[in-house]
Amino acid sequence: MRLTLRVWRQQNADTDGAMSTYEVDGISPDMSFLEMLDTLNEELILSGDDPVAFDHDCREGICGACSLVINGAAHGPEHTTTCQLHMRSFRDGDTIDIEPWRAAAFPVVKDLVVDRSAFDRIIQAGGYITAPTGSAPEAHATPVPKPAADAAFEHAECIGCGACVAACPNGAAMLFTSAKVNHLNVLPQGAPERGTRVLDMVAQMDDEGFGGCTLTGECATACPKGIPLFSITAMNREFVRAARKVR
């Protein structure tokens, strides 16, 4: 396959960026998208140019590091992570636009790499769960109803990639935040702090500069792990309940 790549190049958050055009040839349809970028970077290095900076880690669709907007879609045309997107999803001769997540809360570090530490601070704002110290408790000491366990697992699938923010027209982080809130709040172990947890995490989300949620649903559509939209409404109910208790 021969492809034309239009790649966003930006030295850092304080400089202006622009799209640069590159031609790559000999791309196998069985390559992953990141392997294709590796091929581009090998050619750039051999020619003495600066390689394109992009985030990656596990390359197994688990860590969420591979955050790219491909032809205007978060993670590209398939419902998966960028590292699990293969070049057979494109055709010979295609032009592919490759950009970073675009959100005020995700400043560009370099090229396609953005700083997503805002997500870390939201998680940190959630604090801890009350648990006894000492030896590990018996696994069956705290009964967990199966619906609660299923809901917790469903929300725990969030890998924090940020596709929800990139896809949202408002740059909101409600789907991510609700997944992290609900993951703990539906379990008995998370019950003692459930009120303060949702208030603190939502406050931190707002402080980070994410946009407001208008429930357009683009976030859930783009999520590679299928976090459902009702996660947001569940968190909103928790938030209203907790705010009433504070008053």
C-alpha positions in Angstrom: 0.0 0.0 0.0 1.1 3.5 -0.8 -0.4 6.2 1.5 -0.2 9.9 2.0 -0.1 10.9 5.6 -1.0 14.4 6.8 0.5 14.5 10.4 0.2 17.2 13.0 3.6 18.5 14.0 4.0 20.8 17.0 7.2 21.3 19.0 5.3 22.0 22.3 2.2 23.6 23.8 3.7 27.1 23.5 4.4 26.9 19.8 2.1 26.9 16.8 1.6 23.6 15.0 0.8 22.6 11.4 0.0 19.6 9.3 3.0 18.0 7.5 2.6 15.7 4.5 4.6 12.5 4.1 4.4 9.6 1.6 4.9 6.0 2.7 5.1 3.0 0.5 5.3 -0.8 1.0 2.8 -0.7 3.9 1.3 -4.2 4.6 -2.5 -4.4 5.2 -1.6 -6.6 8.2 0.4 -3.8 9.9 -1.1 -2.1 12.9 -1.5 1.7 12.6 1.3 2.2 15.1 3.6 -0.1 13.1 2.8 2.0 10.0 3.9 5.1 12.1 7.1 3.2 13.1 7.8 2.7 9.4 7.3 6.4 8.7 9.7 7.3 11.6 12.4 4.9 10.4 12.3 6.7 7.1 12.4 10.1 8.8 15.4 9.2 10.9 17.3 7.8 8.0 16.7 11.0 6.1 17.9 13.1 9.1 14.5 14.4 10.0 12.8 14.5 13.4 10.6 11.5 14.0 6.9 12.0 14.8 6.3 11.8 18.5 3.3 9.6 19.5 2.2 7.8 22.7 2.1 4.1 22.9 2.8 1.4 25.5 1.2 -2.1 25.6 0.0 -2.1 21.9 -2.6 -4.6 23.1 -5.6 -2.4 23.5 -5.3 -2.4 27.3 -3.4 0.8 28.5 -5.1 3.5 26.4 -1.9 5.3 25.7 -2.3 5.3 21.9 -4.5 8.3 21.6 -4.9 9.6 18.1 -7.5 11.3 16.0 -7.5 9.6 12.6 -9.5 11.2 9.7 -11.5 13.1 12.3 -12.4 10.1 14.4 -11.0 9.2 17.8 -8.9 6.0 17.4 -9.9 5.9 13.7 -12.6 4.2 11.6 -12.9 1.0 13.7 -14.4 0.7 17.2 -11.1 -0.2 18.8 -7.9 1.4 20.1 -5.4 2.9 17.7 -2.9 0.1 18.4 -5.5 -2.5 17.4 -6.4 -0.6 14.2 -4.9 -2.3 11.2 -4.0 -0.9 7.8 -6.5 -3.2 6.1 -9.1 -0.6 7.3 -7.7 1.7 4.6 -7.2 1.5 0.9 -4.1 1.9 -1.3 -3.7 5.5 -2.2 -5.6 6.9 0.7 -4.8 10.2 2.4 -4.9 9.9 6.2 -5.1 12.8 8.6 -3.4 12.1 12.0 -3.9 14.6 14.8 -3.7 14.6 18.6 -6.6 14.8 21.1 -7.8 18.4 21.0 -9.0 19.6 24.4 -8.0 22.5 26.6 -7.4 20.1 29.4 -5.0 18.0 27.2 -2.2 20.4 26.2 0.1 19.2 23.5 3.5 17.9 24.7 4.9 17.3 21.2 3.3 16.4 17.9 0.7 13.7 18.6 1.5 13.5 22.4 -0.8 15.2 24.8 -0.6 15.6 28.6 -3.5 13.6 30.1 -2.4 14.0 33.7 -5.8 15.8 34.3 -7.3 12.3 34.4 -4.8 11.3 37.1 -5.8 14.2 39.2 -9.5 13.4 38.9 -8.8 9.8 40.1 -6.7 11.1 42.9 -9.5 13.4 44.0 -11.6 10.3 44.6 -9.4 9.4 47.5 -9.5 6.0 49.0 -11.9 3.3 50.2 -12.3 2.5 53.9 -10.6 -0.9 54.4 -9.1 -2.6 57.4 -5.3 -2.9 57.4 -3.4 -6.1 58.2 -3.8 -9.4 56.4 -5.9 -9.8 53.4 -9.6 -10.2 54.3 -11.4 -13.4 53.3 -12.7 -13.0 49.8 -16.3 -13.8 50.8 -16.3 -11.6 54.0 -18.1 -8.8 52.1 -21.0 -10.1 50.1 -21.4 -8.3 46.8 -24.6 -8.7 44.8 -24.0 -9.9 41.3 -25.7 -6.8 39.7 -23.3 -4.6 41.6 -20.3 -6.7 40.7 -21.3 -6.7 37.0 -21.8 -2.9 37.1 -18.4 -2.4 38.8 -16.6 -4.6 36.2 -18.4 -2.8 33.3 -17.1 0.6 34.6 -13.7 -0.7 35.5 -13.1 -1.5 31.8 -12.4 2.2 31.2 -8.7 2.5 30.2 -8.5 6.3 30.5 -7.6 6.8 26.8 -9.5 10.1 26.5 -11.4 9.2 23.4 -14.6 10.4 25.1 -13.1 13.8 25.5 -11.7 13.9 22.0 -15.1 12.9 20.5 -17.2 15.3 22.7 -18.1 18.6 20.9 -17.7 20.2 24.3 -14.5 18.5 25.4 -16.3 17.0 28.4 -14.8 14.3 30.6 -18.1 13.1 32.1 -17.9 9.6 30.7 -14.4 9.0 32.1 -15.3 10.5 35.5 -18.5 8.7 35.8 -16.8 5.3 35.0 -14.3 5.9 37.8 -17.0 7.1 40.3 -19.4 4.3 39.6 -16.7 1.7 39.6 -16.2 2.2 43.3 -19.6 3.6 44.4 -21.6 0.5 43.3 -19.5 -1.7 45.6 -20.1 -2.1 49.4 -16.4 -1.3 49.9 -16.8 2.1 48.3 -20.0 3.0 50.2 -18.6 5.0 53.1 -17.0 7.6 50.8 -19.5 7.5 48.0 -20.9 11.0 48.7 -17.6 12.8 49.1 -16.1 10.9 46.2 -18.5 12.0 43.6 -18.5 15.7 44.8 -14.7 15.8 44.9 -14.1 14.1 41.5 -16.7 16.3 39.7 -15.2 19.4 41.3 -11.7 18.3 40.2 -13.0 17.6 36.7 -14.4 21.1 36.5 -11.2 22.7 37.8 -9.2 20.9 35.1 -11.1 22.9 32.4 -13.1 20.2 30.7 -16.2 21.3 28.9 -19.8 20.8 30.1 -21.8 17.7 29.2 -24.9 18.0 27.1 -25.4 14.3 26.7 -24.9 14.2 22.9 -23.7 10.6 23.2 -20.5 11.0 21.1 -18.4 9.9 24.0 -20.1 6.5 24.4 -19.9 6.0 20.6 -16.2 6.6 20.5 -15.3 4.7 23.7 -13.3 1.6 22.6 -14.3 -0.3 25.8 -18.1 0.4 25.5 -18.6 2.4 28.7 -22.4 3.1 28.5 -23.9 6.5 28.4 -26.2 5.7 31.4 -23.0 5.8 33.4 -23.2 9.6 33.3 -26.8 9.7 34.4 -26.0 7.3 37.3 -23.2 9.6 38.4 -25.5 12.6 38.2 -28.0 11.0 40.5 -25.2 10.3 43.0 -24.0 13.9 42.7 -27.5 15.3 43.4 -28.0 13.0 46.3 -24.6 13.9 47.8 -25.1 17.6 47.2 -28.4 17.6 49.1 -26.8 15.9 52.1 -24.1 18.7 52.2 -26.8 21.4 52.2 
